[in-house]
């Protein structure tokens, strides 16, 4: 079955950069749109970014535009979230998810999820 494993989280200072990775296994990676979500303490899941199966198209939440980029390497079954100019409000558990197509921003629309990786941004 499909498994998703995120890595790359950590504790950084405001203004720093961090790159999250997500490794997919157990299915045909290029068939899936891959998305990143996050959940801050006491808050709902928030869509961050997504990338099409081919990697040719990306989609970002307003909070991520201009600071985050998403990319994928289908040969490595891996998707990345490059986060620059991090802010304390970016502190959250970041989740990687696989979905059927680009443009989906709801948790319920994604089929498979990783366990999450913690990102903490200190001021």
C-alpha distance (Angstrom), angle and dihedral (degrees) to the residues before:
residue distance angle dihedral
X1 . . .
X2 3.78 . .
X3 3.77 116.3 .
X4 3.78 127.5 -174.6
X5 3.78 124.6 -166.0
X6 3.79 124.1 -174.3
X7 3.77 126.8 -160.4
X8 3.77 141.0 164.8
X9 3.77 102.4 73.3
X10 3.75 122.9 134.3
X11 3.77 148.6 128.2
X12 3.79 115.8 -58.4
X13 3.77 137.9 160.7
X14 3.77 125.9 -107.9
X15 3.78 110.1 -81.0
X16 3.79 94.1 28.1
X17 3.78 126.9 118.5
X18 3.77 131.5 -125.2
X19 3.78 133.9 -177.3
X20 3.77 120.4 -148.5
X21 3.78 121.9 -159.7
X22 3.76 130.3 -158.4
X23 3.79 123.1 -166.7
X24 3.81 119.0 -158.0
X25 3.79 125.3 -158.9
X26 3.76 140.1 166.1
X27 3.78 98.7 48.2
X28 3.79 145.5 43.1
X29 3.78 101.8 -65.8
X30 3.79 97.1 -162.8
X31 3.80 90.4 57.9
X32 3.77 90.6 68.1
X33 3.72 135.4 74.4
X34 3.80 106.6 -136.7
X35 3.75 122.6 -144.2
X36 3.77 138.9 -174.9
X37 3.78 122.5 -142.6
X38 3.76 131.4 175.3
X39 3.76 137.0 -156.3
X40 3.76 122.4 -158.6
X41 3.82 120.0 -159.5
X42 3.76 110.6 -73.3
X43 3.79 93.7 2.7
X44 3.77 137.7 103.9
X45 3.77 124.4 -100.8
X46 3.79 111.6 -80.9
X47 3.78 126.0 -155.2
X48 3.80 112.0 -125.1
X49 3.80 110.7 172.0
X50 3.79 144.0 -29.3
X51 3.78 138.8 -162.4
X52 3.77 131.3 -156.9
X53 3.79 122.8 -112.9
X54 3.78 92.7 -101.0
X55 3.78 93.0 44.0
X56 3.78 92.1 -124.0
X57 3.79 97.1 113.8
X58 3.78 131.3 45.6
X59 3.77 134.6 -174.9
X60 3.79 128.7 -161.7
X61 3.75 139.5 -168.0
X62 3.79 113.5 -120.5
X63 3.80 89.6 -110.2
X64 3.81 90.1 60.0
X65 3.79 101.9 40.6
X66 3.76 113.6 115.3
X67 3.82 94.5 9.3
X68 3.80 106.0 54.3
X69 3.78 130.7 51.9
X70 3.77 128.5 -169.9
X71 3.77 125.7 -154.1
X72 3.78 139.2 161.7
X73 3.76 139.1 -152.1
X74 3.77 107.8 -152.2
X75 3.79 91.5 -170.9
X76 3.80 88.3 61.6
X77 3.80 97.4 35.7
X78 3.78 87.3 -126.0
X79 3.77 135.7 131.9
X80 3.79 123.8 -165.1
X81 3.77 135.6 -155.7
X82 3.78 112.8 -159.1
X83 3.78 109.7 -162.2
X84 3.79 119.5 -167.1
X85 3.78 132.8 178.8
X86 3.76 90.6 21.0
X87 3.78 119.1 -157.9
X88 3.81 131.0 -158.6
X89 3.80 88.0 -110.0
X90 3.80 88.7 63.5
X91 3.80 88.2 69.5
X92 3.79 107.6 121.5
X93 3.75 145.8 106.1
X94 3.78 106.5 -80.3
X95 3.77 119.3 -145.4
X96 3.78 131.0 -165.3
X97 3.79 118.7 -148.1
X98 3.80 139.3 -179.0
X99 3.77 120.2 -136.1
X100 3.80 139.9 173.5
X101 3.80 99.4 -108.5
X102 3.76 145.7 -4.1
X103 3.76 122.1 -85.5
X104 3.77 97.7 47.6
X105 3.79 114.9 129.3
X106 3.78 104.5 168.4
X107 3.78 124.9 94.7
X108 3.79 91.3 -132.4
X109 3.79 91.5 58.4
X110 3.80 94.6 63.7
X111 3.77 120.7 82.7
X112 3.79 105.8 -158.0
X113 3.78 133.0 31.9
X114 3.75 140.2 -169.0
X115 3.77 125.6 -135.7
X116 3.79 95.0 -105.3
X117 3.79 136.6 -117.2
X118 3.79 124.5 -121.5
X119 3.78 120.1 -120.2
X120 3.79 117.2 -171.8
X121 3.78 121.4 -176.4
X122 3.78 116.8 -167.2
X123 3.79 122.6 -155.6
